[in-house]
Amino acid sequence: MNTTIRSIAAAVAMAAFAFSAPVSAQQKIKIGFISTFSGRQGVMGQYMKESVELAIEQTSSSPTSACRSPRRC
């Protein structure tokens, strides 16, 4: 269950980058993320947040800044 949710969160983050317009290196973009961080579901929300952060980190450290497809990076 956790793996599925993490995979979905990572896929959403990657899709946001794959289908967005090219952005110059100096321009910052904002990404919205809504999840639960308290209560019994808080652990799952934390995993989702970490998945999105990892996807952003991997995308931003890509050797080609103009890479539009995650499969080609």
C-alpha positions in Angstrom: 0.0 0.0 0.0 2.7 2.5 1.0 4.7 1.5 -2.1 1.7 2.2 -4.4 1.1 5.6 -2.9 4.8 6.6 -3.1 4.9 5.4 -6.7 1.8 7.5 -7.5 3.3 10.6 -5.8 6.6 10.2 -7.7 4.8 9.7 -11.0 2.7 12.8 -10.4 5.9 14.8 -9.7 7.7 13.4 -12.7 4.7 14.1 -14.9 4.6 17.7 -13.8 8.2 18.1 -14.9 7.9 16.0 -18.1 5.0 17.9 -19.5 5.8 21.4 -18.3 7.2 24.1 -20.5 11.0 24.4 -20.5 12.2 26.6 -17.6 15.5 28.4 -17.6 18.0 27.6 -14.9 17.5 31.0 -13.1 13.7 30.8 -13.0 12.2 29.2 -9.9 8.9 27.3 -10.0 6.4 26.6 -7.2 5.0 23.1 -6.7 1.9 22.6 -4.6 1.5 19.4 -2.5 -1.4 18.5 -0.2 -1.2 15.6 2.2 -1.9 14.5 5.7 0.9 15.0 8.2 -0.8 14.2 11.5 -2.8 11.4 13.0 -2.6 7.8 11.9 -2.2 8.8 8.2 0.7 11.1 9.0 3.3 8.5 8.4 1.9 7.9 4.9 1.9 11.7 4.2 5.5 11.9 5.3 6.5 9.1 2.8 4.6 10.9 0.1 6.4 14.2 0.8 9.8 12.4 0.8 8.9 10.8 -2.6 8.1 14.1 -4.1 11.3 15.6 -2.7 13.3 12.7 -4.1 11.7 13.1 -7.5 12.5 16.8 -7.6 16.1 16.2 -6.5 16.6 13.5 -9.2 15.1 15.7 -11.8 17.1 18.8 -10.9 20.4 16.8 -10.9 19.8 15.5 -14.4 22.9 15.9 -16.6 20.8 17.6 -19.3 18.7 20.5 -18.2 16.5 20.4 -21.3 15.5 16.8 -20.6 11.7 16.5 -21.1 11.2 12.8 -20.7 12.2 10.9 -17.5 13.2 7.9 -19.6 15.7 9.9 -21.5 17.4 11.6 -18.6 
